[in-house]
Amino acid sequence: MDEMSPFRLWFMRAAFVALALVLMFFYLLPIDTQPVGLFAPELSPPLAQIDPAEARLRALLDQGKTRIFVAPDLLICFAFAWSLRRPEYVPAVSLALVFLLADLLLQRPPGLWALMALLACENLKSRGRALRDGTFGAEWLAVALLLAMLLIANRIVLIFLLVTPPPLGLNLIEFGVTVAIYPLVVAVTHWLMGVRKSAPGELDALGQRA
């Protein structure tokens, strides 16, 4: 498919939105890895099947469980990877709508994380040419630092608004697994999705020189 064609441009824009919707769908699945008693006398469905988020919160607050798995934020990873490689595929409007929808579906303060994530992606777009000419290590470090700034800023704003932020430990675990998974996201973006960095002097899908 021609990188310069309008069809390719709009197809990839739609593909990113579809990818974001798929990721959000999996975030909302009531996945529970605990064993299920087949012959339990309780006839009502367990809370984990009705509201998995509420079940985890009660387990943390009431039972003091520490065995927690925090999934990486794949949406921000793909947004960063696409913003660096083909910013024309992820315009600000698409990013804003996707992140805002994620806030609403995941019951986060509407617009807060969406705004900060959008600003982070636009920052990466503006630095795309410099990072393109560097090594992947430089890109990985830039993404890690930017993600750390996002998490810190999010906690500060939540505290300022008198909203209880997530436990610091959970934030640190999420940060670690998200940074660790980023190389795999880049590999999937490059080899399976065909979203690659433009070569120096190459024209992008909008006719601008890279």
Backbone as ProteinMPNN parsed JSONL, in Angstrom:
{"seq_chain_A": "MDEMSPFRLWFMRAAFVALALVLMFFYLLPIDTQPVGLFAPELSPPLAQIDPAEARLRALLDQGKTRIFVAPDLLICFAFAWSLRRPEYVPAVSLALVFLLADLLLQRPPGLWALMALLACENLKSRGRALRDGTFGAEWLAVALLLAMLLIANRIVLIFLLVTPPPLGLNLIEFGVTVAIYPLVVAVTHWLMGVRKSAPGELDALGQRA", "coords_chain_A": {"N_chain_A": [[0.848, -1.191, 0.0], [0.627, 2.21, -0.894], [2.542, 4.583, 0.781], [2.059, 7.259, 0.491], [-0.527, 7.624, -0.308], [-3.872, 8.926, -0.009], [-5.761, 7.072, 0.847], [-4.269, 5.22, 2.318], [-3.478, 6.885, 4.421], [-5.947, 7.562, 5.759], [-6.868, 5.027, 6.281], [-4.978, 4.041, 8.123], [-5.33, 5.851, 10.172], [-7.911, 5.181, 10.978], [-7.321, 2.588, 11.723], [-5.772, 2.925, 14.013], [-7.655, 3.967, 15.824], [-9.392, 1.774, 15.928], [-7.646, -0.11, 17.042], [-7.256, 1.049, 19.574], [-9.846, 0.819, 20.618], [-10.091, -1.955, 20.781], [-8.122, -2.534, 22.696], [-9.23, -1.205, 24.923], [-11.514, -2.716, 25.214], [-10.474, -5.172, 26.125], [-9.422, -4.272, 28.511], [-11.73, -3.93, 29.978], [-12.754, -6.428, 30.338], [-14.067, -8.912, 32.532], [-11.829, -10.35, 33.932], [-10.625, -12.874, 35.966], [-8.227, -14.485, 37.802], [-8.405, -16.195, 39.9], [-9.061, -19.434, 41.436], [-12.094, -21.235, 40.77], [-14.793, -22.458, 42.614], [-16.473, -25.303, 41.808], [-18.607, -26.575, 42.998], [-19.621, -24.879, 44.888], [-21.745, -23.695, 47.527], [-22.85, -21.171, 47.266], [-25.209, -19.427, 45.471], [-25.553, -17.016, 44.149], [-23.895, -14.904, 41.733], [-20.338, -14.367, 41.959], [-18.752, -11.358, 43.224], [-16.629, -10.584, 41.644], [-17.388, -11.227, 39.077], [-19.482, -9.547, 38.611], [-18.647, -6.881, 39.135], [-15.58, -6.346, 38.543], [-13.641, -4.378, 39.179], [-14.569, -3.255, 41.581], [-14.441, -5.519, 43.159], [-11.67, -6.005, 43.319], [-10.87, -3.687, 44.628], [-12.165, -3.963, 47.13], [-10.882, -6.245, 48.032], [-8.311, -5.27, 48.397], [-8.645, -3.255, 50.35], [-10.129, -4.394, 52.475], [-9.185, -6.987, 52.988], [-6.496, -6.841, 52.792], [-4.769, -7.877, 50.852], [-1.766, -8.522, 49.069], [-0.919, -9.594, 46.739], [-0.822, -8.628, 43.717], [-1.549, -7.972, 40.344], [-0.657, -5.724, 37.956], [-1.63, -4.468, 34.95], [0.164, -3.421, 32.005], [0.018, -0.13, 30.545], [-1.056, -0.302, 27.639], [-2.295, 1.27, 25.738], [-1.237, 3.9, 25.945], [1.363, 3.251, 25.286], [1.216, 2.375, 22.571], [0.227, 4.744, 21.491], [2.379, 6.493, 21.943], [4.38, 5.199, 20.416], [3.32, 5.278, 17.783], [3.033, 8.038, 17.479], [5.663, 8.892, 17.392], [6.62, 7.603, 15.114], [4.832, 7.807, 12.874], [3.377, 10.525, 12.87], [1.274, 11.656, 11.449], [-0.631, 9.721, 11.3], [-1.889, 9.686, 13.726], [-3.629, 12.057, 14.552], [-4.204, 14.998, 16.616], [-6.897, 15.259, 17.34], [-7.962, 12.66, 17.12], [-6.407, 11.33, 19.06], [-7.172, 12.741, 21.372], [-9.931, 12.13, 21.569], [-9.851, 9.351, 21.843], [-8.36, 8.973, 24.232], [-10.02, 10.356, 26.006], [-12.345, 8.797, 25.897], [-11.291, 6.472, 27.021], [-10.815, 7.393, 29.622], [-13.466, 7.735, 30.487], [-14.546, 5.136, 30.276], [-12.886, 3.651, 31.943], [-13.347, 4.792, 34.324], [-11.873, 6.976, 35.29], [-10.934, 10.309, 36.43], [-12.639, 12.392, 34.305], [-11.037, 13.559, 31.455], [-8.642, 14.447, 32.629], [-6.305, 12.634, 32.638], [-6.465, 12.218, 29.912], [-5.899, 14.751, 28.783], [-3.243, 15.188, 29.657], [-1.935, 12.962, 28.517], [-2.364, 13.507, 25.822], [-0.883, 15.899, 25.514], [1.645, 14.841, 26.018], [1.988, 13.092, 23.831], [1.943, 14.957, 21.728], [4.239, 16.335, 22.361], [6.164, 14.359, 21.856], [5.788, 14.104, 19.111], [6.782, 16.559, 18.213], [9.439, 16.207, 18.752], [10.143, 14.199, 17.133], [11.814, 14.061, 14.833], [14.419, 14.414, 15.844], [14.619, 12.244, 17.629], [14.272, 10.214, 15.813], [16.659, 10.075, 14.43], [18.347, 9.132, 16.331], [19.335, 6.431, 18.562], [17.469, 3.433, 19.453], [17.584, 3.15, 22.176], [17.756, 5.79, 23.12], [15.237, 6.713, 22.432], [13.647, 5.009, 24.0], [14.428, 5.777, 26.572], [13.543, 8.444, 26.541], [10.785, 8.06, 26.34], [10.308, 6.703, 28.756], [11.02, 8.67, 30.666], [9.138, 10.631, 30.04], [6.749, 9.291, 30.58], [7.059, 8.888, 33.33], [6.937, 11.536, 34.207], [4.294, 12.072, 33.531], [2.85, 10.361, 35.28], [3.627, 11.398, 37.773], [2.701, 14.061, 37.57], [-0.019, 13.557, 37.288], [-0.676, 12.455, 39.803], [-0.11, 14.648, 41.46], [-1.975, 16.575, 40.587], [-4.39, 15.244, 41.18], [-4.204, 15.09, 43.986], [-4.216, 17.82, 44.571], [-6.78, 18.453, 43.771], [-8.173, 17.251, 45.732], [-8.754, 14.579, 45.408], [-8.473, 11.181, 45.988], [-5.508, 9.662, 45.104], [-4.368, 6.769, 43.164], [-2.829, 3.972, 44.927], [0.617, 4.461, 45.688], [2.422, 2.39, 45.277], [1.113, 0.782, 43.373], [1.11, 2.528, 41.206], [3.852, 2.68, 40.701], [4.43, 0.041, 39.993], [2.835, -0.197, 37.692], [4.086, 1.725, 36.106], [6.633, 0.541, 35.804], [6.075, -1.942, 34.434], [4.891, -0.949, 32.137], [6.924, 0.572, 30.91], [8.709, -1.526, 30.518], [7.356, -3.114, 28.644], [7.333, -1.586, 26.404], [9.375, -1.854, 24.28], [8.454, -4.257, 23.046], [5.966, -3.421, 22.126], [6.811, -1.535, 20.241], [8.095, -3.245, 18.445], [5.915, -4.775, 17.506], [4.46, -2.7, 16.37], [6.194, -1.91, 14.325], [6.87, -4.266, 12.78], [4.532, -5.868, 12.46], [2.366, -4.109, 12.081], [3.292, -2.307, 10.278], [4.0, 0.343, 10.71], [6.358, 2.491, 10.413], [9.361, 4.401, 11.031], [9.905, 7.339, 9.16], [12.303, 7.788, 6.574], [15.213, 9.97, 6.516], [14.539, 12.926, 4.766], [12.453, 11.794, 3.394], [9.092, 11.995, 2.199], [6.139, 12.386, 4.114], [2.79, 11.057, 4.647], [1.316, 13.333, 4.47], [2.631, 14.893, 2.73], [4.777, 16.284, 3.72], [8.209, 16.977, 4.423], [10.285, 14.632, 5.985]], "CA_chain_A": [[0.0, 0.0, 0.0], [1.439, 3.398, -1.036], [2.584, 5.395, 1.996], [1.646, 8.624, 0.193], [-1.905, 7.68, -0.757], [-4.859, 9.332, 0.999], [-6.406, 5.887, 1.399], [-3.376, 4.698, 3.355], [-3.528, 7.802, 5.554], [-7.194, 7.424, 6.508], [-6.952, 3.646, 6.748], [-4.16, 3.899, 9.313], [-5.991, 6.613, 11.241], [-9.005, 4.338, 11.473], [-6.731, 1.419, 12.362], [-5.369, 3.276, 15.383], [-8.872, 4.057, 16.635], [-9.851, 0.407, 16.138], [-6.715, -0.712, 17.995], [-7.56, 1.598, 20.897], [-11.104, 0.233, 21.082], [-9.816, -3.346, 21.151], [-7.403, -2.515, 23.972], [-10.171, -0.842, 25.972], [-12.405, -3.871, 25.402], [-9.799, -6.143, 26.983], [-9.306, -3.688, 29.851], [-13.016, -4.022, 30.658], [-13.17, -7.814, 30.526], [-14.011, -9.338, 33.944], [-10.885, -11.458, 34.031], [-10.24, -13.211, 37.337], [-7.377, -15.669, 37.74], [-8.586, -17.016, 41.087], [-9.781, -20.681, 41.16], [-13.532, -21.183, 40.958], [-15.341, -23.67, 43.179], [-17.561, -25.76, 40.953], [-19.729, -27.053, 43.793], [-19.82, -23.961, 46.014], [-23.178, -23.554, 47.806], [-23.329, -19.831, 46.967], [-25.902, -19.43, 44.187], [-25.413, -15.719, 43.481], [-22.588, -14.782, 41.084], [-19.363, -13.641, 42.77], [-18.611, -9.945, 42.908], [-15.64, -10.406, 40.584], [-18.053, -11.325, 37.782], [-20.4, -8.419, 38.458], [-17.866, -5.649, 39.08], [-14.214, -6.752, 38.904], [-12.905, -3.279, 39.799], [-15.015, -3.167, 42.963], [-13.939, -6.698, 43.866], [-10.256, -5.812, 43.626], [-10.755, -2.636, 45.634], [-12.531, -4.532, 48.435], [-9.833, -7.173, 48.45], [-7.17, -4.492, 48.866], [-8.964, -2.481, 51.541], [-10.68, -5.183, 53.571], [-8.45, -8.211, 53.264], [-5.074, -6.523, 52.842], [-3.999, -8.744, 49.97], [-0.665, -7.842, 48.394], [-0.614, -10.274, 45.467], [-1.528, -7.794, 42.753], [-0.983, -7.853, 39.001], [-1.059, -4.484, 37.293], [-1.367, -4.576, 33.519], [0.777, -2.217, 31.423], [-0.864, 0.768, 29.795], [-0.721, -0.517, 26.229], [-2.821, 2.36, 24.925], [-0.259, 4.982, 25.906], [2.534, 2.736, 24.58], [0.974, 2.452, 21.13], [0.106, 6.159, 21.125], [3.735, 7.03, 21.879], [5.107, 4.594, 19.293], [2.778, 5.801, 16.536], [3.305, 9.473, 17.412], [7.058, 9.067, 17.01], [6.917, 7.053, 13.805], [3.981, 8.397, 11.846], [2.446, 11.427, 13.577], [0.083, 11.961, 10.651], [-1.627, 8.672, 11.53], [-2.549, 9.907, 15.021], [-3.856, 13.49, 14.777], [-4.552, 15.357, 17.992], [-8.321, 15.016, 17.582], [-8.144, 11.226, 17.366], [-5.816, 11.005, 20.35], [-7.994, 13.315, 22.441], [-11.174, 11.368, 21.702], [-9.533, 8.007, 22.336], [-7.979, 9.059, 25.644], [-11.191, 10.754, 26.783], [-13.189, 7.609, 26.004], [-10.655, 5.587, 27.993], [-11.106, 7.946, 30.952], [-14.862, 7.47, 30.843], [-14.783, 3.704, 30.43], [-12.101, 3.136, 33.056], [-13.797, 5.516, 35.51], [-10.896, 7.934, 35.769], [-11.444, 11.684, 36.327], [-12.75, 12.645, 32.861], [-10.265, 14.607, 30.821], [-7.342, 14.744, 33.246], [-5.271, 11.817, 31.997], [-6.562, 12.428, 28.468], [-5.181, 15.98, 28.441], [-1.806, 15.007, 29.857], [-1.452, 12.016, 27.51], [-2.346, 14.214, 24.537], [0.273, 16.798, 25.52], [2.851, 14.014, 25.913], [2.096, 12.631, 22.441], [2.307, 16.1, 20.883], [5.643, 16.602, 22.645], [6.951, 13.375, 21.115], [5.714, 14.45, 17.69], [7.678, 17.686, 17.956], [10.816, 15.721, 18.898], [10.246, 12.985, 16.344], [12.96, 14.06, 13.926], [15.649, 14.208, 16.623], [14.631, 10.873, 18.128], [14.371, 9.307, 14.675], [18.059, 9.936, 14.042], [19.097, 8.519, 17.423], [19.172, 4.994, 18.765], [16.235, 3.079, 20.144], [17.795, 3.406, 23.588], [17.404, 7.182, 23.391], [13.772, 6.781, 22.367], [13.108, 4.294, 25.177], [14.667, 6.627, 27.73], [12.65, 9.6, 26.437], [9.433, 7.593, 26.661], [10.26, 6.402, 30.189], [11.012, 9.935, 31.406], [7.867, 11.299, 29.8], [5.732, 8.551, 31.31], [7.239, 9.194, 34.75], [6.405, 12.879, 34.417], [2.836, 11.978, 33.472], [2.336, 9.758, 36.507], [3.833, 12.345, 38.875], [1.783, 15.183, 37.394], [-1.375, 13.075, 37.549], [-0.852, 12.343, 41.25], [-0.12, 15.993, 42.041], [-3.258, 17.214, 40.276], [-5.429, 14.562, 41.948], [-4.092, 15.536, 45.376], [-4.631, 19.226, 44.605], [-8.24, 18.466, 43.623], [-8.721, 16.506, 46.866], [-9.163, 13.251, 44.946], [-7.492, 10.191, 46.443], [-4.828, 9.016, 43.973], [-4.108, 5.335, 43.351], [-1.663, 3.695, 45.781], [1.896, 4.734, 45.028], [3.003, 1.124, 44.84], [0.482, 0.359, 42.122], [1.609, 3.42, 40.158], [5.226, 2.304, 40.378], [4.382, -1.228, 39.256], [2.315, 0.092, 36.35], [5.156, 2.411, 35.37], [7.67, -0.417, 35.452], [5.658, -2.9, 33.405], [4.625, -0.212, 30.903], [8.222, 0.852, 30.289], [9.311, -2.794, 30.097], [6.652, -3.669, 27.491], [7.401, -0.671, 25.262], [10.077, -2.425, 23.121], [7.592, -5.215, 22.35], [4.964, -2.62, 21.398], [7.486, -0.969, 19.072], [8.312, -4.331, 17.494], [4.618, -5.067, 16.889], [4.135, -1.547, 15.528], [7.072, -1.863, 13.147], [6.882, -5.454, 11.931], [3.203, -6.405, 12.176], [1.445, -3.063, 11.646], [3.886, -1.542, 9.187], [4.15, 1.758, 11.059], [7.802, 2.64, 10.55], [9.891, 5.759, 10.962], [10.243, 7.801, 7.821], [13.728, 8.019, 6.362], [15.528, 11.387, 6.343], [14.22, 13.463, 3.442], [11.259, 11.152, 2.846], [7.83, 12.708, 2.406], [5.146, 11.608, 4.814], [1.491, 10.958, 3.958], [0.763, 14.686, 4.294], [3.474, 15.609, 1.782], [5.799, 17.06, 4.422], [9.505, 16.307, 4.432], [10.641, 14.116, 7.314]], "C_chain_A": [[0.886, 1.244, 0.0], [1.359, 4.251, 0.221], [2.024, 6.792, 1.757], [0.171, 8.738, -0.155], [-2.842, 8.153, 0.343], [-5.572, 8.135, 1.627], [-5.583, 5.296, 2.539], [-3.454, 5.574, 4.618], [-4.776, 7.571, 6.402], [-7.4, 6.002, 7.019], [-6.17, 3.477, 8.044], [-4.725, 4.714, 10.47], [-7.139, 5.802, 11.841], [-8.461, 3.111, 12.197], [-6.294, 1.729, 13.787], [-6.582, 3.367, 16.307], [-9.398, 2.649, 16.938], [-8.953, -0.321, 17.145], [-7.009, -0.236, 19.418], [-8.843, 0.997, 21.461], [-10.913, -1.22, 21.511], [-9.1, -3.408, 22.499], [-8.342, -2.181, 25.125], [-11.153, -1.975, 26.249], [-11.762, -4.894, 26.328], [-9.597, -5.599, 28.39], [-10.583, -3.907, 30.654], [-13.482, -5.452, 30.888], [-13.054, -8.204, 31.999], [-13.129, -10.563, 34.112], [-10.487, -11.66, 35.486], [-9.462, -14.511, 37.305], [-7.51, -16.556, 38.966], [-9.344, -18.295, 40.742], [-11.254, -20.548, 41.52], [-14.002, -22.514, 41.533], [-16.56, -24.134, 42.391], [-18.794, -26.159, 41.756], [-19.949, -26.18, 45.034], [-21.315, -23.785, 46.257], [-23.733, -22.178, 47.468], [-23.936, -19.804, 45.564], [-25.758, -18.111, 43.443], [-24.03, -15.615, 42.859], [-21.625, -14.002, 41.967], [-19.218, -12.203, 42.3], [-17.635, -9.712, 41.766], [-16.258, -10.503, 39.202], [-18.976, -10.141, 37.544], [-19.626, -7.12, 38.263], [-16.438, -5.979, 39.492], [-13.425, -5.641, 39.578], [-13.279, -3.146, 41.269], [-14.494, -4.356, 43.776], [-12.475, -6.536, 44.239], [-10.069, -4.759, 44.705], [-11.097, -3.166, 47.021], [-11.459, -5.49, 48.942], [-8.639, -6.426, 49.015], [-7.448, -3.826, 50.207], [-9.353, -3.36, 52.724], [-9.82, -6.373, 53.958], [-6.942, -7.99, 53.281], [-4.226, -7.415, 51.962], [-2.937, -7.921, 49.258], [-0.308, -8.493, 47.066], [-1.44, -9.611, 44.359], [-0.797, -7.859, 41.419], [-1.539, -6.593, 38.358], [-0.663, -4.585, 35.83], [-0.693, -3.31, 33.008], [-0.255, -1.396, 30.675], [-0.482, 0.677, 28.321], [-1.211, 0.614, 25.352], [-1.822, 3.502, 24.83], [1.0, 4.537, 25.177], [2.355, 2.842, 23.064], [0.842, 3.897, 20.672], [1.48, 6.807, 21.012], [4.471, 6.505, 20.645], [4.625, 5.149, 17.954], [3.081, 7.287, 16.384], [4.738, 9.742, 16.972], [7.319, 8.642, 15.571], [6.099, 7.689, 12.684], [2.959, 9.322, 12.504], [1.198, 11.754, 12.785], [-1.001, 10.904, 10.813], [-2.42, 8.882, 12.823], [-2.716, 11.411, 15.26], [-4.352, 13.755, 16.196], [-6.009, 15.06, 18.307], [-8.573, 13.547, 17.893], [-7.592, 10.829, 18.73], [-6.686, 11.506, 21.497], [-9.265, 12.51, 22.657], [-10.918, 9.976, 22.279], [-9.198, 8.038, 23.822], [-9.162, 9.473, 26.519], [-12.147, 9.577, 26.96], [-12.609, 6.629, 27.007], [-10.895, 6.087, 29.416], [-12.52, 7.591, 31.398], [-15.102, 5.994, 31.116], [-14.06, 3.133, 31.645], [-12.364, 3.893, 34.344], [-12.679, 6.325, 36.145], [-11.509, 9.332, 35.722], [-11.475, 12.119, 34.863], [-11.902, 13.831, 32.406], [-8.884, 14.844, 31.396], [-6.212, 13.96, 32.582], [-5.28, 12.014, 30.484], [-5.767, 13.659, 28.04], [-3.683, 15.787, 28.568], [-1.218, 14.043, 28.833], [-1.377, 12.664, 26.136], [-1.144, 15.143, 24.454], [1.581, 16.011, 25.386], [3.055, 13.53, 24.473], [2.505, 13.769, 21.512], [3.758, 16.492, 21.125], [6.546, 15.636, 21.893], [6.919, 13.659, 19.617], [6.696, 15.559, 17.344], [9.145, 17.282, 18.043], [11.088, 14.519, 18.014], [11.477, 12.939, 15.454], [14.262, 13.797, 14.675], [15.738, 12.775, 17.121], [14.751, 9.859, 16.995], [15.82, 9.044, 14.304], [18.901, 9.285, 15.136], [18.845, 7.022, 17.499], [17.836, 4.715, 19.451], [16.372, 3.304, 21.642], [17.431, 4.828, 23.983], [15.89, 7.367, 23.369], [13.144, 6.159, 23.609], [13.258, 5.146, 26.433], [13.731, 7.84, 27.715], [11.224, 9.222, 26.808], [9.298, 7.32, 28.158], [10.193, 7.685, 31.015], [9.677, 10.656, 31.243], [6.732, 10.607, 30.56], [5.838, 8.81, 32.813], [6.691, 10.577, 35.08], [4.884, 12.877, 34.395], [2.262, 11.44, 34.779], [2.488, 10.701, 37.703], [2.848, 13.501, 38.777], [0.346, 14.771, 37.692], [-1.645, 12.977, 39.051], [-0.943, 13.72, 41.904], [-1.459, 16.674, 41.808], [-4.385, 16.572, 41.07], [-5.406, 14.99, 43.416], [-4.567, 16.971, 45.52], [-6.145, 19.347, 44.519], [-8.941, 17.69, 44.735], [-9.343, 15.174, 46.439], [-8.074, 12.261, 45.349], [-6.825, 9.523, 45.244], [-4.674, 7.526, 44.202], [-2.916, 5.132, 44.282], [-0.357, 3.872, 45.015], [2.546, 3.454, 44.521], [2.43, 0.635, 43.523], [0.961, 1.224, 40.958], [3.016, 3.031, 39.725], [5.271, 0.991, 39.598], [3.887, -1.0, 37.832], [3.365, 0.791, 35.5], [6.216, 1.415, 34.905], [7.267, -1.366, 34.332], [5.359, -2.19, 32.083], [5.916, 0.116, 30.178], [8.846, -0.435, 29.766], [8.67, -3.34, 28.826], [6.812, -2.802, 26.25], [8.201, -1.229, 24.078], [9.24, -3.432, 22.343], [6.513, -4.486, 21.552], [5.578, -2.018, 20.138], [7.715, -2.043, 18.018], [7.021, -4.69, 16.767], [4.229, -3.938, 15.939], [4.927, -1.571, 14.229], [6.851, -3.048, 12.218], [5.487, -5.958, 11.564], [2.244, -5.35, 11.616], [2.007, -2.193, 10.535], [3.996, -0.06, 9.456], [5.616, 1.981, 11.392], [8.199, 4.107, 10.479], [10.204, 6.113, 9.511], [11.742, 8.052, 7.732], [13.996, 9.509, 6.208], [15.286, 11.849, 4.918], [12.994, 12.871, 2.802], [10.028, 11.999, 3.126], [6.863, 11.801, 3.148], [3.832, 11.629, 4.048], [0.832, 12.316, 3.763], [1.599, 15.513, 3.332], [4.535, 16.465, 2.429], [7.085, 16.25, 4.49], [9.869, 15.89, 5.843], [11.99, 14.651, 7.774]], "O_chain_A": [[1.808, 1.335, 0.811], [0.272, 4.603, 0.679], [1.566, 7.447, 2.693], [-0.339, 9.85, -0.287], [-2.637, 7.82, 1.51], [-5.945, 8.176, 2.8], [-6.119, 4.921, 3.582], [-3.492, 5.062, 5.737], [-4.682, 7.403, 7.618], [-8.027, 5.793, 8.057], [-6.655, 2.831, 8.973], [-4.609, 4.308, 11.627], [-7.308, 5.749, 13.059], [-9.058, 2.642, 13.166], [-6.432, 0.887, 14.674], [-6.536, 2.897, 17.444], [-9.801, 2.363, 18.066], [-9.445, -1.06, 17.998], [-7.009, -1.034, 20.355], [-8.917, 0.7, 22.653], [-11.508, -1.662, 22.493], [-9.433, -4.238, 23.345], [-8.266, -2.8, 26.186], [-11.575, -2.17, 27.389], [-12.424, -5.427, 27.219], [-9.597, -6.361, 29.357], [-10.529, -4.055, 31.875], [-14.49, -5.674, 31.558], [-12.064, -7.871, 32.651], [-13.607, -11.662, 34.393], [-10.061, -10.719, 36.156], [-9.97, -15.529, 36.837], [-6.812, -17.564, 39.076], [-10.191, -18.273, 39.848], [-11.614, -19.838, 42.459], [-13.657, -23.575, 41.013], [-17.565, -23.426, 42.32], [-19.911, -26.088, 41.245], [-20.396, -26.656, 46.078], [-22.086, -23.731, 45.299], [-24.95, -22.012, 47.386], [-23.26, -20.12, 44.585], [-25.836, -18.092, 42.215], [-23.076, -16.179, 43.395], [-22.041, -13.071, 42.656], [-19.514, -11.868, 41.153], [-17.785, -8.757, 41.004], [-15.729, -9.932, 38.248], [-19.226, -9.77, 36.398], [-19.91, -6.352, 37.345], [-16.111, -5.9, 40.676], [-12.615, -5.918, 40.463], [-12.407, -2.946, 42.114], [-14.149, -4.207, 44.948], [-12.074, -6.887, 45.349], [-9.225, -4.906, 45.589], [-10.4, -2.857, 47.989], [-11.168, -5.535, 50.137], [-8.02, -6.869, 49.982], [-6.597, -3.829, 51.097], [-8.945, -3.093, 53.855], [-9.739, -6.725, 55.134], [-6.193, -8.855, 53.733], [-3.072, -7.686, 52.293], [-3.171, -6.77, 48.888], [0.538, -7.972, 46.34], [-2.586, -9.981, 44.104], [0.432, -7.807, 41.374], [-2.753, -6.428, 38.237], [0.512, -4.768, 35.512], [-0.955, -2.226, 33.529], [-1.277, -1.917, 30.228], [0.311, 1.475, 27.821], [-0.605, 0.896, 24.318], [-1.583, 4.021, 23.739], [1.646, 5.35, 24.515], [3.235, 3.34, 22.362], [1.296, 4.243, 19.582], [1.724, 7.584, 20.089], [5.105, 7.271, 19.92], [5.439, 5.458, 17.083], [3.357, 7.75, 15.278], [4.998, 10.711, 16.258], [8.141, 9.246, 14.883], [6.653, 8.066, 11.651], [1.8, 8.942, 12.677], [0.168, 12.093, 13.368], [-2.165, 11.158, 10.5], [-3.5, 8.316, 12.99], [-2.009, 11.98, 16.092], [-4.849, 12.859, 16.879], [-6.328, 14.652, 19.424], [-9.313, 13.224, 18.822], [-8.231, 10.081, 19.47], [-6.913, 10.792, 22.474], [-9.641, 12.235, 23.797], [-11.688, 9.489, 23.107], [-9.701, 7.216, 24.588], [-9.296, 8.997, 27.646], [-12.698, 9.378, 28.043], [-13.354, 6.014, 27.77], [-11.15, 5.288, 30.318], [-12.741, 7.197, 32.543], [-15.784, 5.64, 32.077], [-14.573, 2.228, 32.303], [-11.688, 3.668, 35.348], [-12.541, 6.365, 37.367], [-12.513, 9.529, 35.038], [-10.419, 12.207, 34.237], [-12.038, 14.947, 32.907], [-8.026, 15.396, 30.707], [-5.279, 14.545, 32.033], [-4.228, 11.981, 29.845], [-5.043, 13.615, 27.045], [-2.93, 16.182, 27.679], [-0.119, 14.276, 28.329], [-0.446, 12.409, 25.372], [-0.457, 15.175, 23.433], [2.513, 16.461, 24.72], [4.174, 13.557, 23.961], [3.32, 13.573, 20.611], [4.441, 16.935, 20.201], [7.576, 16.039, 21.352], [7.923, 13.472, 18.93], [7.362, 15.509, 16.31], [10.003, 17.948, 17.465], [12.138, 13.886, 18.125], [12.116, 11.894, 15.331], [15.113, 13.046, 14.199], [16.798, 12.153, 17.05], [15.275, 8.763, 17.197], [16.177, 7.933, 13.912], [20.053, 8.923, 14.893], [18.224, 6.431, 16.616], [17.169, 5.618, 19.955], [15.388, 3.617, 22.313], [16.864, 5.054, 25.052], [15.333, 8.093, 24.192], [12.219, 6.721, 24.194], [12.343, 5.232, 27.253], [13.189, 8.22, 28.752], [10.536, 9.968, 27.505], [8.283, 7.668, 28.762], [9.404, 7.78, 31.956], [9.151, 11.224, 32.2], [5.859, 11.271, 31.119], [4.82, 8.937, 33.494], [6.053, 10.764, 36.116], [4.252, 13.604, 35.162], [1.305, 11.994, 35.319], [1.594, 10.795, 38.544], [2.23, 13.882, 39.77], [-0.418, 15.54, 38.277], [-2.715, 13.368, 39.52], [-1.761, 13.932, 42.799], [-2.019, 17.281, 42.721], [-5.252, 17.278, 41.585], [-6.455, 15.223, 44.017], [-5.249, 17.305, 46.489], [-6.733, 20.243, 45.126], [-10.155, 17.494, 44.691], [-10.32, 14.708, 47.025], [-6.894, 12.483, 45.08], [-7.506, 8.881, 44.444], [-4.835, 7.06, 45.33], [-2.078, 6.025, 44.414], [-0.241, 3.485, 43.852], [3.153, 3.445, 43.45], [3.156, 0.137, 42.663], [1.191, 0.722, 39.858], [3.338, 3.049, 38.537], [6.053, 0.846, 38.659], [4.448, -1.541, 36.879], [3.518, 0.489, 34.317], [6.643, 1.446, 33.751], [8.028, -1.572, 33.387], [5.554, -2.773, 31.017], [5.999, -0.043, 28.96], [9.447, -0.441, 28.691], [9.352, -3.961, 28.011], [6.463, -3.233, 25.151], [7.743, -1.092, 22.944], [9.302, -3.466, 21.114], [6.185, -4.885, 20.435], [4.94, -1.993, 19.086], [7.548, -1.785, 16.826], [7.026, -4.887, 15.551], [3.73, -4.185, 14.84], [4.388, -1.285, 13.159], [6.667, -2.871, 11.014], [5.288, -6.432, 10.445], [1.405, -5.662, 10.771], [1.272, -1.423, 9.917], [4.08, 0.727, 8.513], [6.065, 1.699, 12.503], [7.471, 4.941, 9.939], [10.7, 5.287, 8.744], [12.369, 8.478, 8.702], [13.098, 10.25, 5.808], [15.771, 11.233, 3.969], [12.525, 13.371, 1.779], [9.934, 12.645, 4.17], [6.769, 10.607, 2.861], [3.762, 12.152, 2.936], [-0.107, 12.442, 2.977], [1.324, 16.695, 3.129], [5.142, 17.298, 1.757], [7.068, 15.024, 4.597], [9.777, 16.682, 6.782], [12.444, 14.32, 8.869]]}, "name": "protein", "num_of_chains": 1, "seq": "MDEMSPFRLWFMRAAFVALALVLMFFYLLPIDTQPVGLFAPELSPPLAQIDPAEARLRALLDQGKTRIFVAPDLLICFAFAWSLRRPEYVPAVSLALVFLLADLLLQRPPGLWALMALLACENLKSRGRALRDGTFGAEWLAVALLLAMLLIANRIVLIFLLVTPPPLGLNLIEFGVTVAIYPLVVAVTHWLMGVRKSAPGELDALGQRA"}
